[in-house]
C-alpha cells in the first residue's frame, strides 16, 4: 500500500506560486510527527535532490536554490506535509517527491511542477 499520497503541482508562469501536499493516511500521528519529512525533486537528466526538510521539533532546512522562496510545513493532526512554493523559476521545473524517514520510510508517487518562462 502507498505510504504517502501527493497532490498539487501543475503548470505555472515564472514568478507564480504553487502548493504541494503529501498525506500520510497509513501513519499513526506520533510516527508522522516524529519522522523527518522532506521534499525532493528530480529534473530530467539530473539526480534527485533534497529541496526542504522538517524534523520532529519543527526545525527546517532548505537547499540554497530555494531558501527564501519555498516553505515546508506540516499539519500533524491531519498528517499532511506541505511545500509552499513562491517566486517560481523555470529551473524549479521537476518532478517533486515527498519522503518520510522514521519508524516507517517511504516516498510519495511524485507530482510534476512545470514553470513556464
C-alpha positions as CSV (number, residue, x, y, z in Angstrom):
1,X,0.0,0.0,0.0
2,X,1.1,3.5,-0.7
3,X,2.6,5.3,2.3
4,X,2.4,8.9,1.1
5,X,-0.1,10.4,-1.3
6,X,0.8,13.6,-3.1
7,X,-1.4,16.3,-4.6
8,X,-0.9,19.7,-6.1
9,X,1.6,20.7,-8.8
10,X,0.9,21.6,-12.3
11,X,1.8,24.4,-14.8
12,X,2.5,28.0,-13.6
13,X,4.1,31.1,-15.0
14,X,7.5,32.3,-13.8
15,X,7.1,34.2,-10.6
16,X,3.9,32.3,-9.7
17,X,3.1,30.1,-6.7
18,X,2.1,26.5,-6.1
19,X,1.4,24.4,-3.0
20,X,2.2,20.7,-2.8
21,X,0.6,18.4,-0.3
22,X,1.6,15.0,0.9
23,X,-0.9,13.0,3.0
24,X,0.2,10.1,5.2
25,X,-3.1,8.2,5.9
26,X,-1.3,5.0,7.0
27,X,0.9,6.5,9.6
28,X,-0.2,7.0,13.1
29,X,0.0,10.5,14.3
30,X,3.0,10.0,16.6
31,X,5.0,8.3,13.8
32,X,4.2,11.2,11.5
33,X,5.2,13.8,14.0
34,X,8.5,12.1,14.9
35,X,9.6,11.4,11.4
36,X,11.9,13.5,9.3
37,X,9.8,14.6,6.4
38,X,11.2,16.1,3.2
39,X,10.6,17.2,-0.3
40,X,12.9,16.2,-3.1
41,X,12.8,17.0,-6.8
42,X,14.2,15.4,-9.9
43,X,14.6,17.3,-13.2
44,X,15.2,15.5,-16.5
45,X,18.7,14.1,-16.7
46,X,19.6,15.1,-13.2
47,X,19.8,13.4,-9.9
48,X,17.1,13.6,-7.3
49,X,17.9,16.4,-4.9
50,X,16.7,17.4,-1.4
51,X,14.8,20.6,-1.5
52,X,13.5,21.0,2.0
53,X,13.1,19.0,5.2
54,X,11.4,19.3,8.6
55,X,12.3,17.5,11.8
56,X,10.2,16.4,14.7
57,X,10.9,19.5,16.6
58,X,9.9,21.7,13.7
59,X,13.4,22.5,12.6
60,X,13.5,23.2,8.8
61,X,16.3,23.2,6.3
62,X,16.4,24.3,2.7
63,X,18.6,23.9,-0.3
64,X,20.4,27.2,-1.3
65,X,18.4,27.2,-4.6
66,X,15.0,27.5,-2.8
67,X,15.8,29.2,0.5
68,X,13.6,32.3,0.9
69,X,11.1,31.2,-1.7
70,X,9.9,27.8,-0.5
71,X,8.4,26.9,2.9
72,X,7.9,23.4,4.2
73,X,5.4,22.8,7.0
74,X,3.2,20.0,8.4
75,X,-0.2,19.7,10.0
76,X,0.3,16.9,12.5
77,X,-3.3,16.4,13.4
78,X,-4.2,15.9,9.7
79,X,-0.9,14.1,8.9
80,X,-0.2,16.3,5.9
81,X,3.1,17.7,4.7
82,X,3.1,20.9,2.6
83,X,5.5,22.7,0.4
84,X,4.6,26.3,-0.4
85,X,6.5,27.4,-3.4
86,X,6.6,31.2,-4.2
87,X,8.6,33.1,-6.8
88,X,8.8,30.0,-9.0
89,X,11.5,29.9,-11.7
90,X,11.8,27.8,-14.8
91,X,14.7,26.0,-13.2
92,X,12.3,24.7,-10.5
93,X,10.7,22.6,-13.1
94,X,10.9,19.0,-12.0
95,X,9.0,16.0,-10.5
96,X,8.6,16.6,-6.8
97,X,8.5,13.8,-4.3
98,X,7.7,13.8,-0.6
99,X,9.7,11.4,1.7
100,X,9.2,10.1,5.2
101,X,12.1,8.7,7.3
102,X,11.4,7.3,10.7
103,X,9.6,4.2,12.1
104,X,8.4,3.9,8.5
105,X,10.2,5.1,5.4
106,X,8.7,5.7,2.0
107,X,8.1,8.0,-1.0
108,X,5.2,9.7,-2.5
109,X,4.2,9.0,-6.1
110,X,5.7,12.2,-7.4
111,X,4.0,15.2,-9.0
112,X,5.1,17.3,-11.9
113,X,5.8,21.0,-11.5
114,X,6.4,23.0,-14.7
115,X,7.3,26.6,-14.6
116,X,7.0,28.5,-17.9
117,X,9.3,31.3,-18.7
